[in-house]
Amino acid sequence: MKARTAKEVQKFTDIPNVGKRIAADFQALGIAKPQDLKKHKAFMLYTKLSKMTGVRQDPCVLDTFIAVVDFMNGAPARPWWWYTAERKKQFPNI
């Protein structure tokens, strides 16, 4: 069951849109606990992950990161694709 609010989150996979793969990405990025996501910028996480892996990540990863950071900062849970238009406007080259 996914968390309805950031306060309910105990582990990464409690966050809407986060499965095992994205949870592993956060850990690889050095984020120890879900609450630490509040102080991060989604684009910076996306860029760092791309550099770490040596592969430009799929744009939906950035959409997911935006959704997750937004949720952890108090926004309602929304599907990752809700953020696609925002990402395309903010980062047209991705």
Beta strands, then each sheet from edge to edge (+ up, - down):
end
